[in-house]
Amino acid sequence: MCGKEYSLYSDGGMFRRRGFNQAMILFLECVDDAGRRAMKEELLLKFPYKVERGKIGGLPISLGNDEQWTRALKYMLTHLKWLLAWISKRY
């Protein structure tokens, strides 16, 4: 953080996987921060999946089990879709 860059892509190498996982966790935190702000402005808004400590809906956003990772990404995209709908309606 603090001026450091984290890549949201990976060439599949083992050494880059750690940086990619950290980038995914930080991106999820950004999405969650935006969602929390939206929920403060509109009290009836509730996102379908809880985000906490690098997990969404209880699933880790880090690379790992393909099925769980795919489902976690689907949850994050759903979260983003809800956020986009709220932003479009609001602004």
PDB file of N, CA, C and O in Angstrom, chain B, residues numbered from 101:
ATOM      1  N   MET B 101       0.844  -1.123   0.000  1.00  0.00           N
ATOM      2  CA  MET B 101       0.000   0.000   0.000  1.00  0.00           C
ATOM      3  C   MET B 101       0.914   1.216   0.000  1.00  0.00           C
ATOM      4  O   MET B 101       2.063   1.070  -0.417  1.00  0.00           O
ATOM      5  N   CYS B 102       0.527   2.328   0.405  1.00  0.00           N
ATOM      6  CA  CYS B 102       1.386   3.522   0.528  1.00  0.00           C
ATOM      7  C   CYS B 102       2.376   3.666  -0.625  1.00  0.00           C
ATOM      8  O   CYS B 102       3.587   3.660  -0.401  1.00  0.00           O
ATOM      9  N   GLY B 103       1.886   3.793  -1.831  1.00  0.00           N
ATOM     10  CA  GLY B 103       2.756   4.026  -2.969  1.00  0.00           C
ATOM     11  C   GLY B 103       3.282   2.766  -3.634  1.00  0.00           C
ATOM     12  O   GLY B 103       3.919   2.858  -4.684  1.00  0.00           O
ATOM     13  N   LYS B 104       3.045   1.616  -3.075  1.00  0.00           N
ATOM     14  CA  LYS B 104       3.502   0.369  -3.671  1.00  0.00           C
ATOM     15  C   LYS B 104       2.463  -0.123  -4.675  1.00  0.00           C
ATOM     16  O   LYS B 104       1.261   0.020  -4.454  1.00  0.00           O
ATOM     17  N   GLU B 105       2.932  -0.699  -5.771  1.00  0.00           N
ATOM     18  CA  GLU B 105       2.023  -1.217  -6.799  1.00  0.00           C
ATOM     19  C   GLU B 105       1.798  -2.712  -6.615  1.00  0.00           C
ATOM     20  O   GLU B 105       2.718  -3.465  -6.297  1.00  0.00           O
ATOM     21  N   TYR B 106       0.561  -3.114  -6.822  1.00  0.00           N
ATOM     22  CA  TYR B 106       0.191  -4.524  -6.770  1.00  0.00           C
ATOM     23  C   TYR B 106      -0.496  -4.862  -8.087  1.00  0.00           C
ATOM     24  O   TYR B 106      -1.452  -4.194  -8.481  1.00  0.00           O
ATOM     25  N   SER B 107      -0.015  -5.889  -8.764  1.00  0.00           N
ATOM     26  CA  SER B 107      -0.528  -6.246 -10.089  1.00  0.00           C
ATOM     27  C   SER B 107      -1.731  -7.177  -9.989  1.00  0.00           C
ATOM     28  O   SER B 107      -1.696  -8.193  -9.295  1.00  0.00           O
ATOM     29  N   LEU B 108      -2.789  -6.809 -10.693  1.00  0.00           N
ATOM     30  CA  LEU B 108      -3.981  -7.649 -10.747  1.00  0.00           C
ATOM     31  C   LEU B 108      -3.922  -8.593 -11.948  1.00  0.00           C
ATOM     32  O   LEU B 108      -4.926  -8.828 -12.621  1.00  0.00           O
ATOM     33  N   TYR B 109      -2.746  -9.119 -12.198  1.00  0.00           N
ATOM     34  CA  TYR B 109      -2.540 -10.130 -13.232  1.00  0.00           C
ATOM     35  C   TYR B 109      -1.370 -10.991 -12.798  1.00  0.00           C
ATOM     36  O   TYR B 109      -0.578 -10.586 -11.947  1.00  0.00           O
ATOM     37  N   SER B 110      -1.259 -12.163 -13.370  1.00  0.00           N
ATOM     38  CA  SER B 110      -0.171 -13.072 -13.024  1.00  0.00           C
ATOM     39  C   SER B 110       0.205 -13.888 -14.245  1.00  0.00           C
ATOM     40  O   SER B 110      -0.646 -14.242 -15.062  1.00  0.00           O
ATOM     41  N   ASP B 111       1.480 -14.179 -14.356  1.00  0.00           N
ATOM     42  CA  ASP B 111       1.938 -15.035 -15.448  1.00  0.00           C
ATOM     43  C   ASP B 111       1.883 -16.509 -15.048  1.00  0.00           C
ATOM     44  O   ASP B 111       2.291 -17.386 -15.810  1.00  0.00           O
ATOM     45  N   GLY B 112       1.380 -16.766 -13.859  1.00  0.00           N
ATOM     46  CA  GLY B 112       1.254 -18.138 -13.388  1.00  0.00           C
ATOM     47  C   GLY B 112       2.432 -18.619 -12.574  1.00  0.00           C
ATOM     48  O   GLY B 112       2.382 -19.705 -11.997  1.00  0.00           O
ATOM     49  N   GLY B 113       3.506 -17.823 -12.512  1.00  0.00           N
ATOM     50  CA  GLY B 113       4.682 -18.205 -11.739  1.00  0.00           C
ATOM     51  C   GLY B 113       4.404 -18.201 -10.243  1.00  0.00           C
ATOM     52  O   GLY B 113       3.611 -17.398  -9.751  1.00  0.00           O
ATOM     53  N   MET B 114       5.056 -19.094  -9.533  1.00  0.00           N
ATOM     54  CA  MET B 114       4.848 -19.213  -8.091  1.00  0.00           C
ATOM     55  C   MET B 114       5.212 -17.940  -7.338  1.00  0.00           C
ATOM     56  O   MET B 114       4.539 -17.575  -6.374  1.00  0.00           O
ATOM     57  N   PHE B 115       6.280 -17.258  -7.775  1.00  0.00           N
ATOM     58  CA  PHE B 115       6.741 -16.084  -7.043  1.00  0.00           C
ATOM     59  C   PHE B 115       5.807 -14.896  -7.224  1.00  0.00           C
ATOM     60  O   PHE B 115       5.725 -14.040  -6.343  1.00  0.00           O
ATOM     61  N   ARG B 116       5.120 -14.829  -8.321  1.00  0.00           N
ATOM     62  CA  ARG B 116       4.191 -13.721  -8.574  1.00  0.00           C
ATOM     63  C   ARG B 116       2.816 -13.965  -7.949  1.00  0.00           C
ATOM     64  O   ARG B 116       2.026 -13.035  -7.788  1.00  0.00           O
ATOM     65  N   ARG B 117       2.544 -15.198  -7.606  1.00  0.00           N
ATOM     66  CA  ARG B 117       1.237 -15.549  -7.051  1.00  0.00           C
ATOM     67  C   ARG B 117       0.958 -14.782  -5.754  1.00  0.00           C
ATOM     68  O   ARG B 117      -0.163 -14.322  -5.535  1.00  0.00           O
ATOM     69  N   ARG B 118       1.957 -14.647  -4.912  1.00  0.00           N
ATOM     70  CA  ARG B 118       1.770 -13.944  -3.637  1.00  0.00           C
ATOM     71  C   ARG B 118       1.369 -12.483  -3.873  1.00  0.00           C
ATOM     72  O   ARG B 118       0.464 -11.971  -3.215  1.00  0.00           O
ATOM     73  N   GLY B 119       2.046 -11.817  -4.815  1.00  0.00           N
ATOM     74  CA  GLY B 119       1.716 -10.429  -5.139  1.00  0.00           C
ATOM     75  C   GLY B 119       0.326 -10.302  -5.734  1.00  0.00           C
ATOM     76  O   GLY B 119      -0.404  -9.359  -5.428  1.00  0.00           O
ATOM     77  N   PHE B 120      -0.040 -11.254  -6.586  1.00  0.00           N
ATOM     78  CA  PHE B 120      -1.377 -11.250  -7.181  1.00  0.00           C
ATOM     79  C   PHE B 120      -2.443 -11.428  -6.100  1.00  0.00           C
ATOM     80  O   PHE B 120      -3.452 -10.723  -6.086  1.00  0.00           O
ATOM     81  N   ASN B 121      -2.207 -12.373  -5.203  1.00  0.00           N
ATOM     82  CA  ASN B 121      -3.166 -12.600  -4.121  1.00  0.00           C
ATOM     83  C   ASN B 121      -3.333 -11.352  -3.262  1.00  0.00           C
ATOM     84  O   ASN B 121      -4.449 -11.002  -2.878  1.00  0.00           O
ATOM     85  N   GLN B 122      -2.223 -10.684  -2.962  1.00  0.00           N
ATOM     86  CA  GLN B 122      -2.298  -9.453  -2.171  1.00  0.00           C
ATOM     87  C   GLN B 122      -3.083  -8.381  -2.931  1.00  0.00           C
ATOM     88  O   GLN B 122      -3.881  -7.654  -2.338  1.00  0.00           O
ATOM     89  N   ALA B 123      -2.855  -8.286  -4.234  1.00  0.00           N
ATOM     90  CA  ALA B 123      -3.583  -7.314  -5.059  1.00  0.00           C
ATOM     91  C   ALA B 123      -5.084  -7.610  -5.048  1.00  0.00           C
ATOM     92  O   ALA B 123      -5.894  -6.687  -4.956  1.00  0.00           O
ATOM     93  N   MET B 124      -5.457  -8.873  -5.141  1.00  0.00           N
ATOM     94  CA  MET B 124      -6.874  -9.247  -5.123  1.00  0.00           C
ATOM     95  C   MET B 124      -7.520  -8.895  -3.779  1.00  0.00           C
ATOM     96  O   MET B 124      -8.650  -8.409  -3.735  1.00  0.00           O
ATOM     97  N   ILE B 125      -6.796  -9.141  -2.694  1.00  0.00           N
ATOM     98  CA  ILE B 125      -7.315  -8.815  -1.363  1.00  0.00           C
ATOM     99  C   ILE B 125      -7.510  -7.312  -1.229  1.00  0.00           C
ATOM    100  O   ILE B 125      -8.530  -6.858  -0.712  1.00  0.00           O
ATOM    101  N   LEU B 126      -6.531  -6.539  -1.695  1.00  0.00           N
ATOM    102  CA  LEU B 126      -6.635  -5.080  -1.611  1.00  0.00           C
ATOM    103  C   LEU B 126      -7.759  -4.547  -2.498  1.00  0.00           C
ATOM    104  O   LEU B 126      -8.466  -3.617  -2.111  1.00  0.00           O
ATOM    105  N   PHE B 127      -7.926  -5.130  -3.685  1.00  0.00           N
ATOM    106  CA  PHE B 127      -9.019  -4.716  -4.564  1.00  0.00           C
ATOM    107  C   PHE B 127     -10.368  -5.009  -3.905  1.00  0.00           C
ATOM    108  O   PHE B 127     -11.284  -4.188  -3.952  1.00  0.00           O
ATOM    109  N   LEU B 128     -10.477  -6.183  -3.294  1.00  0.00           N
ATOM    110  CA  LEU B 128     -11.714  -6.537  -2.592  1.00  0.00           C
ATOM    111  C   LEU B 128     -11.988  -5.555  -1.454  1.00  0.00           C
ATOM    112  O   LEU B 128     -13.138  -5.187  -1.218  1.00  0.00           O
ATOM    113  N   GLU B 129     -10.944  -5.130  -0.753  1.00  0.00           N
ATOM    114  CA  GLU B 129     -11.110  -4.135   0.314  1.00  0.00           C
ATOM    115  C   GLU B 129     -11.632  -2.814  -0.251  1.00  0.00           C
ATOM    116  O   GLU B 129     -12.472  -2.162   0.369  1.00  0.00           O
ATOM    117  N   CYS B 130     -11.136  -2.422  -1.422  1.00  0.00           N
ATOM    118  CA  CYS B 130     -11.623  -1.188  -2.064  1.00  0.00           C
ATOM    119  C   CYS B 130     -13.098  -1.311  -2.427  1.00  0.00           C
ATOM    120  O   CYS B 130     -13.882  -0.389  -2.200  1.00  0.00           O
ATOM    121  N   VAL B 131     -13.464  -2.443  -2.984  1.00  0.00           N
ATOM    122  CA  VAL B 131     -14.866  -2.687  -3.345  1.00  0.00           C
ATOM    123  C   VAL B 131     -15.732  -2.648  -2.084  1.00  0.00           C
ATOM    124  O   VAL B 131     -16.817  -2.066  -2.084  1.00  0.00           O
ATOM    125  N   ASP B 132     -15.246  -3.271  -1.019  1.00  0.00           N
ATOM    126  CA  ASP B 132     -15.987  -3.275   0.243  1.00  0.00           C
ATOM    127  C   ASP B 132     -16.116  -1.867   0.818  1.00  0.00           C
ATOM    128  O   ASP B 132     -17.181  -1.496   1.311  1.00  0.00           O
ATOM    129  N   ASP B 133     -15.045  -1.083   0.760  1.00  0.00           N
ATOM    130  CA  ASP B 133     -15.103   0.303   1.251  1.00  0.00           C
ATOM    131  C   ASP B 133     -16.165   1.105   0.499  1.00  0.00           C
ATOM    132  O   ASP B 133     -16.936   1.850   1.104  1.00  0.00           O
ATOM    133  N   ALA B 134     -16.197   0.944  -0.819  1.00  0.00           N
ATOM    134  CA  ALA B 134     -17.207   1.648  -1.620  1.00  0.00           C
ATOM    135  C   ALA B 134     -18.611   1.179  -1.236  1.00  0.00           C
ATOM    136  O   ALA B 134     -19.533   1.988  -1.135  1.00  0.00           O
ATOM    137  N   GLY B 135     -18.768  -0.112  -1.024  1.00  0.00           N
ATOM    138  CA  GLY B 135     -20.062  -0.653  -0.616  1.00  0.00           C
ATOM    139  C   GLY B 135     -20.501  -0.139   0.743  1.00  0.00           C
ATOM    140  O   GLY B 135     -21.675   0.172   0.944  1.00  0.00           O
ATOM    141  N   ARG B 136     -19.563  -0.049   1.675  1.00  0.00           N
ATOM    142  CA  ARG B 136     -19.889   0.472   3.013  1.00  0.00           C
ATOM    143  C   ARG B 136     -20.327   1.935   2.934  1.00  0.00           C
ATOM    144  O   ARG B 136     -21.255   2.354   3.625  1.00  0.00           O
ATOM    145  N   ARG B 137     -19.653   2.696   2.089  1.00  0.00           N
ATOM    146  CA  ARG B 137     -20.033   4.105   1.921  1.00  0.00           C
ATOM    147  C   ARG B 137     -21.452   4.202   1.347  1.00  0.00           C
ATOM    148  O   ARG B 137     -22.262   5.015   1.792  1.00  0.00           O
ATOM    149  N   ALA B 138     -21.729   3.363   0.358  1.00  0.00           N
ATOM    150  CA  ALA B 138     -23.069   3.363  -0.241  1.00  0.00           C
ATOM    151  C   ALA B 138     -24.124   3.002   0.802  1.00  0.00           C
ATOM    152  O   ALA B 138     -25.195   3.607   0.835  1.00  0.00           O
ATOM    153  N   MET B 139     -23.827   2.017   1.654  1.00  0.00           N
ATOM    154  CA  MET B 139     -24.797   1.598   2.669  1.00  0.00           C
ATOM    155  C   MET B 139     -25.011   2.678   3.730  1.00  0.00           C
ATOM    156  O   MET B 139     -26.083   2.751   4.330  1.00  0.00           O
ATOM    157  N   LYS B 140     -24.004   3.511   3.965  1.00  0.00           N
ATOM    158  CA  LYS B 140     -24.176   4.624   4.908  1.00  0.00           C
ATOM    159  C   LYS B 140     -25.106   5.683   4.332  1.00  0.00           C
ATOM    160  O   LYS B 140     -25.872   6.315   5.059  1.00  0.00           O
ATOM    161  N   GLU B 141     -25.030   5.871   3.010  1.00  0.00           N
ATOM    162  CA  GLU B 141     -25.870   6.876   2.359  1.00  0.00           C
ATOM    163  C   GLU B 141     -27.295   6.380   2.123  1.00  0.00           C
ATOM    164  O   GLU B 141     -28.237   7.172   2.107  1.00  0.00           O
ATOM    165  N   GLU B 142     -27.447   5.090   1.944  1.00  0.00           N
ATOM    166  CA  GLU B 142     -28.782   4.514   1.717  1.00  0.00           C
ATOM    167  C   GLU B 142     -28.964   3.341   2.669  1.00  0.00           C
ATOM    168  O   GLU B 142     -28.476   2.240   2.418  1.00  0.00           O
ATOM    169  N   LEU B 143     -29.659   3.586   3.744  1.00  0.00           N
ATOM    170  CA  LEU B 143     -29.761   2.622   4.837  1.00  0.00           C
ATOM    171  C   LEU B 143     -30.439   1.310   4.448  1.00  0.00           C
ATOM    172  O   LEU B 143     -30.186   0.281   5.076  1.00  0.00           O
ATOM    173  N   LEU B 144     -31.287   1.326   3.434  1.00  0.00           N
ATOM    174  CA  LEU B 144     -31.966   0.100   3.010  1.00  0.00           C
ATOM    175  C   LEU B 144     -31.100  -0.779   2.108  1.00  0.00           C
ATOM    176  O   LEU B 144     -31.444  -1.932   1.850  1.00  0.00           O
ATOM    177  N   LEU B 145     -29.992  -0.245   1.635  1.00  0.00           N
ATOM    178  CA  LEU B 145     -29.098  -1.006   0.754  1.00  0.00           C
ATOM    179  C   LEU B 145     -28.334  -2.046   1.567  1.00  0.00           C
ATOM    180  O   LEU B 145     -27.742  -1.726   2.597  1.00  0.00           O
ATOM    181  N   LYS B 146     -28.351  -3.287   1.100  1.00  0.00           N
ATOM    182  CA  LYS B 146     -27.638  -4.378   1.753  1.00  0.00           C
ATOM    183  C   LYS B 146     -27.049  -5.269   0.666  1.00  0.00           C
ATOM    184  O   LYS B 146     -27.779  -5.771  -0.189  1.00  0.00           O
ATOM    185  N   PHE B 147     -25.749  -5.464   0.694  1.00  0.00           N
ATOM    186  CA  PHE B 147     -25.099  -6.306  -0.307  1.00  0.00           C
ATOM    187  C   PHE B 147     -25.280  -7.776   0.056  1.00  0.00           C
ATOM    188  O   PHE B 147     -25.352  -8.118   1.237  1.00  0.00           O
ATOM    189  N   PRO B 148     -25.354  -8.655  -0.958  1.00  0.00           N
ATOM    190  CA  PRO B 148     -25.688 -10.053  -0.695  1.00  0.00           C
ATOM    191  C   PRO B 148     -24.578 -10.871  -0.032  1.00  0.00           C
ATOM    192  O   PRO B 148     -24.862 -11.913   0.559  1.00  0.00           O
ATOM    193  N   TYR B 149     -23.329 -10.426  -0.116  1.00  0.00           N
ATOM    194  CA  TYR B 149     -22.224 -11.209   0.431  1.00  0.00           C
ATOM    195  C   TYR B 149     -21.389 -10.368   1.384  1.00  0.00           C
ATOM    196  O   TYR B 149     -21.045  -9.224   1.088  1.00  0.00           O
ATOM    197  N   LYS B 150     -21.075 -10.946   2.518  1.00  0.00           N
ATOM    198  CA  LYS B 150     -20.258 -10.268   3.518  1.00  0.00           C
ATOM    199  C   LYS B 150     -18.787 -10.341   3.106  1.00  0.00           C
ATOM    200  O   LYS B 150     -18.305 -11.380   2.656  1.00  0.00           O
ATOM    201  N   VAL B 151     -18.086  -9.217   3.271  1.00  0.00           N
ATOM    202  CA  VAL B 151     -16.659  -9.146   2.958  1.00  0.00           C
ATOM    203  C   VAL B 151     -15.900  -8.955   4.262  1.00  0.00           C
ATOM    204  O   VAL B 151     -16.192  -8.044   5.037  1.00  0.00           O
ATOM    205  N   GLU B 152     -14.913  -9.830   4.496  1.00  0.00           N
ATOM    206  CA  GLU B 152     -14.053  -9.652   5.663  1.00  0.00           C
ATOM    207  C   GLU B 152     -12.764 -10.448   5.512  1.00  0.00           C
ATOM    208  O   GLU B 152     -12.771 -11.607   5.097  1.00  0.00           O
ATOM    209  N   ARG B 153     -11.673  -9.805   5.856  1.00  0.00           N
ATOM    210  CA  ARG B 153     -10.332 -10.406   5.878  1.00  0.00           C
ATOM    211  C   ARG B 153      -9.998 -11.236   4.637  1.00  0.00           C
ATOM    212  O   ARG B 153      -9.624 -12.404   4.747  1.00  0.00           O
ATOM    213  N   GLY B 154     -10.133 -10.636   3.472  1.00  0.00           N
ATOM    214  CA  GLY B 154      -9.754 -11.314   2.240  1.00  0.00           C
ATOM    215  C   GLY B 154     -10.738 -12.362   1.756  1.00  0.00           C
ATOM    216  O   GLY B 154     -10.418 -13.168   0.882  1.00  0.00           O
ATOM    217  N   LYS B 155     -11.928 -12.352   2.322  1.00  0.00           N
ATOM    218  CA  LYS B 155     -12.954 -13.317   1.925  1.00  0.00           C
ATOM    219  C   LYS B 155     -14.236 -12.580   1.577  1.00  0.00           C
ATOM    220  O   LYS B 155     -14.536 -11.514   2.114  1.00  0.00           O
ATOM    221  N   ILE B 156     -14.977 -13.181   0.665  1.00  0.00           N
ATOM    222  CA  ILE B 156     -16.306 -12.670   0.325  1.00  0.00           C
ATOM    223  C   ILE B 156     -17.261 -13.859   0.351  1.00  0.00           C
ATOM    224  O   ILE B 156     -17.018 -14.882  -0.289  1.00  0.00           O
ATOM    225  N   GLY B 157     -18.333 -13.709   1.092  1.00  0.00           N
ATOM    226  CA  GLY B 157     -19.265 -14.824   1.248  1.00  0.00           C
ATOM    227  C   GLY B 157     -18.610 -16.036   1.878  1.00  0.00           C
ATOM    228  O   GLY B 157     -19.028 -17.169   1.641  1.00  0.00           O
ATOM    229  N   GLY B 158     -17.578 -15.798   2.685  1.00  0.00           N
ATOM    230  CA  GLY B 158     -16.856 -16.882   3.352  1.00  0.00           C
ATOM    231  C   GLY B 158     -15.810 -17.570   2.494  1.00  0.00           C
ATOM    232  O   GLY B 158     -15.141 -18.492   2.962  1.00  0.00           O
ATOM    233  N   LEU B 159     -15.655 -17.140   1.245  1.00  0.00           N
ATOM    234  CA  LEU B 159     -14.694 -17.763   0.332  1.00  0.00           C
ATOM    235  C   LEU B 159     -13.491 -16.854   0.115  1.00  0.00           C
ATOM    236  O   LEU B 159     -13.656 -15.648  -0.070  1.00  0.00           O
ATOM    237  N   PRO B 160     -12.275 -17.418   0.135  1.00  0.00           N
ATOM    238  CA  PRO B 160     -11.078 -16.592  -0.068  1.00  0.00           C
ATOM    239  C   PRO B 160     -10.982 -16.083  -1.502  1.00  0.00           C
ATOM    240  O   PRO B 160     -11.261 -16.809  -2.457  1.00  0.00           O
ATOM    241  N   ILE B 161     -10.582 -14.818  -1.633  1.00  0.00           N
ATOM    242  CA  ILE B 161     -10.424 -14.203  -2.950  1.00  0.00           C
ATOM    243  C   ILE B 161      -9.054 -14.550  -3.545  1.00  0.00           C
ATOM    244  O   ILE B 161      -8.800 -14.281  -4.719  1.00  0.00           O
ATOM    245  N   SER B 162      -8.182 -15.143  -2.741  1.00  0.00           N
ATOM    246  CA  SER B 162      -6.843 -15.533  -3.190  1.00  0.00           C
ATOM    247  C   SER B 162      -6.912 -16.779  -4.064  1.00  0.00           C
ATOM    248  O   SER B 162      -7.819 -17.601  -3.934  1.00  0.00           O
ATOM    249  N   LEU B 163      -5.930 -16.898  -4.962  1.00  0.00           N
ATOM    250  CA  LEU B 163      -5.838 -18.098  -5.793  1.00  0.00           C
ATOM    251  C   LEU B 163      -5.716 -19.320  -4.904  1.00  0.00           C
ATOM    252  O   LEU B 163      -5.027 -19.289  -3.885  1.00  0.00           O
ATOM    253  N   GLY B 164      -6.370 -20.370  -5.282  1.00  0.00           N
ATOM    254  CA  GLY B 164      -6.332 -21.605  -4.507  1.00  0.00           C
ATOM    255  C   GLY B 164      -7.177 -22.636  -5.218  1.00  0.00           C
ATOM    256  O   GLY B 164      -6.953 -22.941  -6.389  1.00  0.00           O
ATOM    257  N   ASN B 165      -8.141 -23.167  -4.510  1.00  0.00           N
ATOM    258  CA  ASN B 165      -9.080 -24.116  -5.084  1.00  0.00           C
ATOM    259  C   ASN B 165      -9.845 -23.427  -6.211  1.00  0.00           C
ATOM    260  O   ASN B 165     -10.490 -22.402  -5.989  1.00  0.00           O
ATOM    261  N   ASP B 166      -9.773 -23.987  -7.420  1.00  0.00           N
ATOM    262  CA  ASP B 166     -10.382 -23.344  -8.591  1.00  0.00           C
ATOM    263  C   ASP B 166     -11.875 -23.076  -8.423  1.00  0.00           C
ATOM    264  O   ASP B 166     -12.362 -22.002  -8.775  1.00  0.00           O
ATOM    265  N   GLU B 167     -12.594 -24.050  -7.887  1.00  0.00           N
ATOM    266  CA  GLU B 167     -14.044 -23.896  -7.746  1.00  0.00           C
ATOM    267  C   GLU B 167     -14.388 -22.783  -6.747  1.00  0.00           C
ATOM    268  O   GLU B 167     -15.257 -21.952  -7.014  1.00  0.00           O
ATOM    269  N   GLN B 168     -13.711 -22.772  -5.610  1.00  0.00           N
ATOM    270  CA  GLN B 168     -13.965 -21.729  -4.607  1.00  0.00           C
ATOM    271  C   GLN B 168     -13.561 -20.358  -5.121  1.00  0.00           C
ATOM    272  O   GLN B 168     -14.273 -19.377  -4.906  1.00  0.00           O
ATOM    273  N   TRP B 169     -12.421 -20.287  -5.799  1.00  0.00           N
ATOM    274  CA  TRP B 169     -11.926 -19.005  -6.308  1.00  0.00           C
ATOM    275  C   TRP B 169     -12.896 -18.448  -7.352  1.00  0.00           C
ATOM    276  O   TRP B 169     -13.196 -17.254  -7.362  1.00  0.00           O
ATOM    277  N   THR B 170     -13.381 -19.329  -8.228  1.00  0.00           N
ATOM    278  CA  THR B 170     -14.342 -18.909  -9.248  1.00  0.00           C
ATOM    279  C   THR B 170     -15.618 -18.378  -8.598  1.00  0.00           C
ATOM    280  O   THR B 170     -16.161 -17.358  -9.025  1.00  0.00           O
ATOM    281  N   ARG B 171     -16.090 -19.066  -7.573  1.00  0.00           N
ATOM    282  CA  ARG B 171     -17.298 -18.622  -6.876  1.00  0.00           C
ATOM    283  C   ARG B 171     -17.053 -17.292  -6.155  1.00  0.00           C
ATOM    284  O   ARG B 171     -17.923 -16.421  -6.155  1.00  0.00           O
ATOM    285  N   ALA B 172     -15.874 -17.130  -5.542  1.00  0.00           N
ATOM    286  CA  ALA B 172     -15.535 -15.869  -4.863  1.00  0.00           C
ATOM    287  C   ALA B 172     -15.504 -14.715  -5.863  1.00  0.00           C
ATOM    288  O   ALA B 172     -15.973 -13.619  -5.557  1.00  0.00           O
ATOM    289  N   LEU B 173     -14.956 -14.955  -7.053  1.00  0.00           N
ATOM    290  CA  LEU B 173     -14.935 -13.911  -8.082  1.00  0.00           C
ATOM    291  C   LEU B 173     -16.352 -13.576  -8.547  1.00  0.00           C
ATOM    292  O   LEU B 173     -16.668 -12.414  -8.802  1.00  0.00           O
ATOM    293  N   LYS B 174     -17.198 -14.594  -8.655  1.00  0.00           N
ATOM    294  CA  LYS B 174     -18.598 -14.354  -9.020  1.00  0.00           C
ATOM    295  C   LYS B 174     -19.269 -13.482  -7.965  1.00  0.00           C
ATOM    296  O   LYS B 174     -20.015 -12.561  -8.299  1.00  0.00           O
ATOM    297  N   TYR B 175     -19.007 -13.766  -6.702  1.00  0.00           N
ATOM    298  CA  TYR B 175     -19.568 -12.959  -5.613  1.00  0.00           C
ATOM    299  C   TYR B 175     -19.073 -11.518  -5.694  1.00  0.00           C
ATOM    300  O   TYR B 175     -19.841 -10.577  -5.491  1.00  0.00           O
ATOM    301  N   MET B 176     -17.786 -11.354  -5.992  1.00  0.00           N
ATOM    302  CA  MET B 176     -17.243 -10.000  -6.087  1.00  0.00           C
ATOM    303  C   MET B 176     -17.872  -9.256  -7.267  1.00  0.00           C
ATOM    304  O   MET B 176     -18.189  -8.073  -7.148  1.00  0.00           O
ATOM    305  N   LEU B 177     -18.053  -9.927  -8.390  1.00  0.00           N
ATOM    306  CA  LEU B 177     -18.697  -9.290  -9.543  1.00  0.00           C
ATOM    307  C   LEU B 177     -20.144  -8.913  -9.224  1.00  0.00           C
ATOM    308  O   LEU B 177     -20.625  -7.869  -9.663  1.00  0.00           O
ATOM    309  N   THR B 178     -20.828  -9.749  -8.473  1.00  0.00           N
ATOM    310  CA  THR B 178     -22.190  -9.425  -8.049  1.00  0.00           C
ATOM    311  C   THR B 178     -22.184  -8.185  -7.164  1.00  0.00           C
ATOM    312  O   THR B 178     -23.031  -7.304  -7.313  1.00  0.00           O
ATOM    313  N   HIS B 179     -21.229  -8.121  -6.244  1.00  0.00           N
ATOM    314  CA  HIS B 179     -21.076  -6.958  -5.365  1.00  0.00           C
ATOM    315  C   HIS B 179     -20.849  -5.699  -6.206  1.00  0.00           C
ATOM    316  O   HIS B 179     -21.457  -4.659  -5.955  1.00  0.00           O
ATOM    317  N   LEU B 180     -19.971  -5.803  -7.204  1.00  0.00           N
ATOM    318  CA  LEU B 180     -19.700  -4.664  -8.092  1.00  0.00           C
ATOM    319  C   LEU B 180     -20.939  -4.277  -8.897  1.00  0.00           C
ATOM    320  O   LEU B 180     -21.204  -3.092  -9.102  1.00  0.00           O
ATOM    321  N   LYS B 181     -21.692  -5.270  -9.350  1.00  0.00           N
ATOM    322  CA  LYS B 181     -22.920  -5.008 -10.113  1.00  0.00           C
ATOM    323  C   LYS B 181     -23.926  -4.241  -9.258  1.00  0.00           C
ATOM    324  O   LYS B 181     -24.540  -3.287  -9.735  1.00  0.00           O
ATOM    325  N   TRP B 182     -24.098  -4.646  -8.015  1.00  0.00           N
ATOM    326  CA  TRP B 182     -25.006  -3.944  -7.103  1.00  0.00           C
ATOM    327  C   TRP B 182     -24.514  -2.525  -6.862  1.00  0.00           C
ATOM    328  O   TRP B 182     -25.305  -1.582  -6.831  1.00  0.00           O
ATOM    329  N   LEU B 183     -23.212  -2.379  -6.695  1.00  0.00           N
ATOM    330  CA  LEU B 183     -22.633  -1.057  -6.456  1.00  0.00           C
ATOM    331  C   LEU B 183     -22.843  -0.156  -7.668  1.00  0.00           C
ATOM    332  O   LEU B 183     -23.203   1.012  -7.520  1.00  0.00           O
ATOM    333  N   LEU B 184     -22.622  -0.690  -8.857  1.00  0.00           N
ATOM    334  CA  LEU B 184     -22.838   0.074 -10.083  1.00  0.00           C
ATOM    335  C   LEU B 184     -24.306   0.486 -10.230  1.00  0.00           C
ATOM    336  O   LEU B 184     -24.599   1.612 -10.629  1.00  0.00           O
ATOM    337  N   ALA B 185     -25.215  -0.420  -9.910  1.00  0.00           N
ATOM    338  CA  ALA B 185     -26.646  -0.095  -9.980  1.00  0.00           C
ATOM    339  C   ALA B 185     -26.983   1.028  -9.005  1.00  0.00           C
ATOM    340  O   ALA B 185     -27.742   1.936  -9.343  1.00  0.00           O
ATOM    341  N   TRP B 186     -26.425   0.970  -7.799  1.00  0.00           N
ATOM    342  CA  TRP B 186     -26.684   2.020  -6.811  1.00  0.00           C
ATOM    343  C   TRP B 186     -26.117   3.356  -7.282  1.00  0.00           C
ATOM    344  O   TRP B 186     -26.777   4.388  -7.163  1.00  0.00           O
ATOM    345  N   ILE B 187     -24.894   3.338  -7.818  1.00  0.00           N
ATOM    346  CA  ILE B 187     -24.265   4.570  -8.308  1.00  0.00           C
ATOM    347  C   ILE B 187     -25.085   5.156  -9.457  1.00  0.00           C
ATOM    348  O   ILE B 187     -25.318   6.364  -9.501  1.00  0.00           O
ATOM    349  N   SER B 188     -25.522   4.303 -10.387  1.00  0.00           N
ATOM    350  CA  SER B 188     -26.313   4.770 -11.536  1.00  0.00           C
ATOM    351  C   SER B 188     -27.623   5.402 -11.085  1.00  0.00           C
ATOM    352  O   SER B 188     -28.051   6.417 -11.634  1.00  0.00           O
ATOM    353  N   LYS B 189     -28.249   4.807 -10.095  1.00  0.00           N
ATOM    354  CA  LYS B 189     -29.510   5.334  -9.578  1.00  0.00           C
ATOM    355  C   LYS B 189     -29.284   6.645  -8.816  1.00  0.00           C
ATOM    356  O   LYS B 189     -30.076   7.582  -8.920  1.00  0.00           O
ATOM    357  N   ARG B 190     -28.226   6.690  -8.076  1.00  0.00           N
ATOM    358  CA  ARG B 190     -27.948   7.834  -7.191  1.00  0.00           C
ATOM    359  C   ARG B 190     -27.437   9.048  -7.960  1.00  0.00           C
ATOM    360  O   ARG B 190     -27.840  10.176  -7.672  1.00  0.00           O
ATOM    361  N   TYR B 191     -26.567   8.834  -8.919  1.00  0.00           N
ATOM    362  CA  TYR B 191     -25.927   9.953  -9.612  1.00  0.00           C
ATOM    363  C   TYR B 191     -26.350   9.959 -11.058  1.00  0.00           C
ATOM    364  O   TYR B 191     -25.923  10.824 -11.823  1.00  0.00           O
TER     365      TYR B 191
END
